[in-house]
Amino acid sequence: MDGEIGTEEMRELLDADDARIIDIRSPAAFRRGHIPGSENVPLGSLVDSVERFDDAERVVTVCPKGKSSIQAARLIASYEGFTGRVESFEPGLSGWDGPFDDGDNGADANTTRADSGAGADTTRADSGAGENADEGPDAPF
């Protein structure tokens, strides 16, 4: 693993389309909202999917709070076929204040966290906590 990145660097990567952003949450959590252009590869299936990143020059892993994504980044970095740079998004989705897509492909829904209901008790990244144990922000992936 090559370290962690913050919000500003993530914005630069998105603007330059310079990395593969891997969201390791459950598919249901991903559908509720994700960083535009990110791919959903749940942590539990990452071992079986890691070869998908062989040709990537740079990968950034994303999770709700920036903890599980460190494990995902280490897993990708340890894969023998991967030679690129891999980092974790340090603040996690709870710290992301950039654009957020809803749904599988994000079409028709590109909002920022600030647009997502001021005063609400939950954020988009952790909405649904308690609905299913495997989908909340502290879920064991």
Residue pairs with C-beta under 8 A, 6 or more apart in sequence:
1 70
1 73
1 74
1 77
1 86
1 87
1 88
2 73
2 77
2 85
2 86
2 87
3 87
3 88
4 66
4 70
4 87
4 88
4 89
4 90
5 13
5 60
5 87
5 88
5 89
5 90
6 90
6 91
7 91
7 95
7 96
7 97
7 98
10 21
10 35
10 60
10 89
10 96
10 98
11 98
12 18
13 19
13 21
13 58
13 60
14 21
14 35
14 36
14 37
14 98
14 99
17 37
18 58
19 56
19 57
19 58
19 59
19 60
20 39
20 53
20 56
20 58
20 59
20 60
21 35
21 37
21 38
21 39
21 60
21 62
21 89
22 38
22 39
22 41
22 53
22 59
22 60
22 61
22 62
22 72
22 76
23 30
23 34
23 35
23 38
23 39
23 40
23 41
23 62
23 63
23 93
24 41
24 42
24 43
24 46
24 61
24 62
24 63
24 68
24 69
24 72
24 141
25 34
25 40
25 42
25 63
25 64
25 93
25 135
25 139
25 141
26 42
26 132
26 134
26 135
26 139
26 141
27 40
27 42
28 128
28 132
28 135
29 64
29 128
29 135
30 38
30 40
30 104
31 102
31 103
31 104
32 102
32 124
32 127
32 128
33 100
33 101
33 102
33 116
33 124
33 125
33 127
34 40
34 62
34 93
34 100
34 101
34 106
35 62
35 93
35 96
35 98
35 99
35 100
35 101
36 99
36 100
36 101
36 106
36 110
38 62
41 49
41 52
42 141
43 63
43 68
43 71
43 72
43 141
44 141
46 72
46 75
46 76
47 75
50 75
50 76
50 79
50 81
50 82
51 79
51 81
53 59
53 76
53 79
53 82
53 84
53 86
54 81
54 82
56 82
56 84
57 84
57 85
58 84
58 85
58 86
58 87
59 73
59 76
59 82
59 84
59 85
59 86
59 87
60 73
60 86
60 87
60 88
60 89
61 69
61 70
61 72
61 73
61 76
61 86
61 87
61 88
61 89
62 69
62 88
62 89
62 92
62 93
63 69
63 72
63 89
63 92
63 93
63 141
64 92
64 93
64 94
64 125
64 126
64 137
64 138
64 139
65 92
65 93
65 94
65 137
65 138
66 88
66 89
66 90
66 91
66 92
66 94
66 95
67 92
68 141
69 88
69 89
69 92
70 88
72 88
73 86
73 87
73 88
76 82
76 86
77 86
89 96
92 125
93 123
93 124
93 125
93 126
94 123
94 125
94 126
94 137
96 113
96 125
97 112
97 113
97 114
98 112
98 113
99 110
99 111
99 112
100 110
100 111
100 112
100 113
100 116
100 124
101 109
101 110
102 109
102 111
102 124
103 109
113 123
113 124
116 123
116 124
122 128
122 129
125 137
126 136
126 137
128 135
128 136
129 135
129 136
129 137
129 138
130 136
133 139
134 140
134 141
